[in-house]
């Protein structure tokens, strides 16, 4: 009978000692209030694992620095049409690759390369351009070179509706 009464006593004593040990370990810690929001450092540490920083160019180039066309080229591109042109349609224009020089439009309105003109119907300004095919439906948008958009006088961040003509 002594054995059966000793086991519960050992278990009870062991449990109390374990509780005392845990209590002693936490009693020396400073009290911390539970936090519901992460600090800026915690957010940065958490996102550093899942997101790589975006690559940054060595130097930011301005639109003027990227435009490698000469004043003569801009003047030639701005001249009015000398011959009859065929209207291909209207498209929404966005800035194409600004590092590609020259006057061009990549558009689904053409199936083969050629020469043409783009016109901003709101101002009447136009630019002679190389017509370059772009895969997609004819209702899809087009990409226009930086110098051509500047010649039309539209903001580089706008999405103007422009008319496209083949020479």
C-alpha positions, 0 to 999 in steps of 0.5 A: 500500500505504501507504493500506491500512495507514494506514486501520486505523491511523486507525481504531485511533487514533480508537477509542483517542482516543474511549475516552480522551475518554470515560474523561476525562469519567467520571474527574472524576465522583464514584463512585456506587454503583448503586441498586436502590431509589428514594428518597422524592423519586424516588418522589414525582416519578414518581407526581406525573406519573401521580396527581393529589392527591385533593381535600380539603374545606376543613374536615372535618365531624363526623357531628353537624355533618352531622345537621341534624335537630331533637330533635323530628324524631328523637323523631317518627322513633323512635316505634313504628308506629301502624298496620299495616305491610307488611314489604318485606324485608331489606337491607344498609344503608350510609351514604348521602350525609351532606349529604342531610338527613332520615330516608330510605332509598334501596332497590331494595325499593320501586318508588315513593316512600312512607313506611315504617320501618327496623328493626335486628333485632339491637337492635329500634331503628327509624326512620320514613323516606321510602322512595326507589326505588333502581335495582338488584336487590332483593338489592342494598344500600340507602343510609340517611341519616345521621340514620336510621343514628344513630337505629338506633344503628349505626356509620356504617362498619358494613354492618348488615342491616336490615328495611324496612317500608311504612306 
